[in-house]
Amino acid sequence: MKIHRLIHGSTAAMILASAAALSTSALAAEGDVGPVLLESVGVLEVAGGGYPAGSMEIKIRGGFTVPNGVACDNSYITTLKSTDASQRMFTLLTIAQVKGKPVRLRITDDPALRAFSGRCSLMWVGLDS
């Protein structure tokens, strides 16, 4: 009887943990920002300070208005290397920063996609002419 309760309790705990993980992503939001100017674009090649290796970070000049429903810092956006494995977003962001061109961004606060707690991650970058 005790073994059955232990197994039943473990199963319940796994189900609750799975539901919590799914609900976190289900509650994640995304939204559009911009046009904004970039103050900096950088890549952290070695893990440190809470950042995973390869993370890309941008700083928005003067900050930005966080879209409704999205919860994150309004100055920095930090993105996992795996989200921009082709480095296309990094390339567009670097061009925009060097040329002083505004960008439009789609960001998310999904914990599964973020590279740093409290900051949003990039999903899309647009560079206008």
Residue pairs with C-beta under 8 A, 6 or more apart in sequence:
24 111
24 112
25 110
25 111
25 112
28 108
28 109
28 110
28 111
28 112
28 113
29 67
29 69
29 70
29 71
29 108
29 109
30 67
30 70
30 106
30 107
30 108
30 109
30 110
30 123
31 66
31 67
31 68
31 69
31 70
31 106
31 107
32 67
32 104
32 105
32 106
32 107
33 60
33 64
33 65
33 66
33 67
33 104
33 105
33 106
33 107
34 64
34 102
34 103
34 104
34 105
34 126
35 102
35 103
35 104
35 128
36 60
36 61
36 64
36 102
36 103
36 104
36 105
37 60
37 61
37 62
37 100
37 101
37 102
37 103
38 58
38 59
38 60
38 61
38 93
38 96
38 97
38 103
39 59
39 60
39 61
39 97
40 57
40 58
40 59
40 97
41 56
41 57
41 58
41 90
41 93
41 94
41 97
42 56
42 57
42 58
43 54
43 55
43 56
43 57
43 90
44 51
44 52
44 53
44 54
44 55
44 56
44 57
45 53
45 54
46 53
47 53
50 116
50 117
51 57
51 78
51 115
51 116
52 80
52 81
52 115
53 81
54 80
54 81
55 78
55 79
55 80
55 81
55 115
55 116
56 78
56 79
56 81
56 84
56 89
56 90
56 93
56 115
56 122
57 76
57 77
57 78
57 79
57 115
57 116
58 76
58 77
58 78
58 93
58 97
58 122
59 75
59 76
60 74
60 75
60 76
60 77
63 74
63 75
64 74
64 75
65 74
66 72
66 74
66 120
67 107
70 107
70 108
70 109
70 120
71 109
72 107
72 109
72 114
72 118
72 119
72 120
73 118
73 119
73 120
76 116
76 119
77 105
77 107
77 119
77 120
77 121
77 122
78 114
78 115
78 116
78 119
78 120
78 121
79 89
79 113
79 115
79 121
79 122
80 113
80 114
80 115
80 121
81 115
83 89
83 113
83 121
83 122
83 123
84 90
84 122
88 125
89 122
89 124
89 125
92 103
92 125
92 126
92 127
93 103
93 125
95 101
95 127
96 102
96 103
96 127
101 127
101 128
102 128
103 125
103 126
103 127
103 128
104 125
104 126
104 128
105 122
105 124
105 125
105 126
106 122
106 123
106 124
107 120
107 121
107 122
107 123
108 114
108 120
108 121
108 123
109 120
109 121
110 121
113 121
113 123
114 120
114 121
115 121
